[in-house]
């Protein structure tokens, strides 16, 4: 849990402004009405000075001396940029935001709610978890205030609003948006070996086989260990492949249970992913055998690329924040990523995800912060507060020029592409006992020896 004084907030804001002068100028150009909460340069010349325009926060009034507690699964290294993005809100409203990040969030949030110790606000990474809370603890969660609803109607698509809605009541506005359909690699290793970035799934499998036959290093490195959430990174693999082998329509039928979890089309997708994940000739480069997938932390699984001990690692845009300090993420740098390709010609599937802001109290300061997080002001503050990258948003008020890295720009372009069909993470949309339960454990069983049919049958039998 982190508490920050007003002085520390001011220092942090000055650091953000001083390190992002060009971005601040771009942000000012993207805010011609002057209504955003973005700092502007000092007209006196010399060093850039930070000043906060609090006009955008007048709607919240004076909330000096109040506190809002946040509980979330977003921990370091992303935690700091989250906290930095609250600086202007805290400075202008007087609210102290107390941040608590936990790797045991999914398991502990329901325990806290049941015990009557819910946080003021929680960032829910699964719409399925929102459904569970509304169903099991309807008196604990609070519908979003009108101001938040207005922001969401203005800055987000109806689909994103639907994810935060249960039985016609809107509870949770989107926070960040994840683009998960990426493969990380070393541009220099590819160039030195004469390998091209694959443009189709078939080309990627051919490249995988070529690397396996020509190189001493195995093609892929994979890890799904994540404490109480172990297995989730493997569900992303399956979901991406379902989108590519069965298509978006079947994908929706799968997570809504219009077809069973063990439908033959889902079995086919597991087996297609298994051509890579369960093949000892292809994984687990620099980490061990196939079994090591289950015990390798998802945070570290791509690191063998930096040592030349791995060629490819499939992971989301937010994996950018996991690379060790000093790693250059660019097409000419140490690592970069390419879109996970498909053989489909009619759609460009993109597996997406994100967090949703749920409130458990109606105090004015809680509603004010919930509304701020749904605004274009916050989306742009968050972009500017994330110099190392690894964050994008579906908020249409976000000026993409404020995104800080070459890869963030690529991620934004990918989810904004007119040809893209962005499908939300299926496990996050399934009932919690499946999506964050038997599907996670099923992945572990699958990579450690269980057959596809055994795994999908067991998950289907667990569906409530």
Steps between C-alpha positions, in 0.01 A plus 500: 500500500634843411426841652644812340514850641412814307868586479590164349214534250632838391851366457367209297296728277801723437705197403239384251475846346875551482556165329227537240524853362422405142211281609357787704510727199324237291241457772437875509447498124255213543304704759415825321230596748743491789269275700744213556704447813832502314785726610613771259848645448620819666511788251815643660726259311773277636401186684145377471303575818199304619170670576163336544186637340237402755206619290423146392456399864260777606206264452618295798507790746723527808563154642800598715577252777316204350645163403420242232635146535576298186553124483641351179705226338719766334833482682853614426635592255164634372386618843719811503363638174147437625573704812674775303191539281293598805723796590295774338174364646648486850657844470187670371235328712687438825417127494769259618501184289626197695613227261524131587622259232490125557594193300229317694232751398257257335502266799493767769249751365199273555631410846518869589153571364354206689669620820355850461844645428459596134727772359350827381596409144629182339638458149333183374700319229206274409142596408419149622616605846269803482210266427594284797513798735166639382341156529645396836550837675244740347495724807877549492556646154375845395370592151710761319393863554341701220822693429690176441223373273519823299875459451466140390224589254724771355839328491440124470319271260177330600686167514736627768206639697326163477796330668438714810123444499307225680125446454459847351685684777833664420761456772855513367670730251798372300847596623779375273472286185732209434597378155618144550562369149874565479818294467818648648833437326851635449519702176878457487480122545244478219711723275823310568330168422323635195152439642199709403213590730223251407184641345276193541455223758636247248810715445549518878484121532743467208736747668470306825599177324786676317642634827465160665692334216765769444573638845624353826257725687135395514250735333257583784515595868180483707399542865162497675592512871327791675442412866131442569428592138735241348377391158346824376780565250428163343130580459607797286676259265187287464274800450723645229500167319120454529463838330729383219376145447127529579439872454338777705145362479594162646719681754193689628293180509779342705526757778121541520465120519276478195737220409664286769857561607590159355349570157713344222591847370653584838682168509642587159625835632667337803672253269614777265653688793647171619696469175721765658441484876519123544781437252837444677676596177345846519484588873615598759806688380751587770260390775460122493263248347131531421419444869693815592227712339291447812771615740657783298367841614316676219694814594835337417412263217617729220835585655697223319454707182739757644770234547452351156347187655151540353353629177133576570270568795127562462382766748279807526592863450543545877793256491699803389516602866654165602822533302798581726598864539711616210340269243433693179157415360493601133539357151868584519539417868549198723142372469185583312177319417296405197128431468418134565412410141203313359420310182160672491453757226160640600579602859798613705425365849650679797468354848427782742453556868489771761405606848170644620451748783250371757395705804384368838414835657295807398706768678551811279876449480455140383254601229729786397799271457293241314383771262853636453630157398235482224601837354720599208701711747610192691572296185740769379657547846558124514663498157733783601578332833615180326834589338609136487182405314284191531160670523221597261130576538179460303405853610439697180608818676856368523737691273724224357781754472524483880589129492865486593656212306521361150336181617210678673433671170498157331262359761264795459509465121429128533185537709389803295552332162177500298561136410550396862240291680581559867370215715510538877688234698261203514614373840423845642145477363432148622359432848772558757516135609588408141686796351709565812473145630484175304626659177813623681563167670414316179784680322745380765372142470517522122864612476605246763357196325120488493340451158294770335181296532554435870554869565207639300264235641599589855448872435163438335386294798590790732280753317233629742 
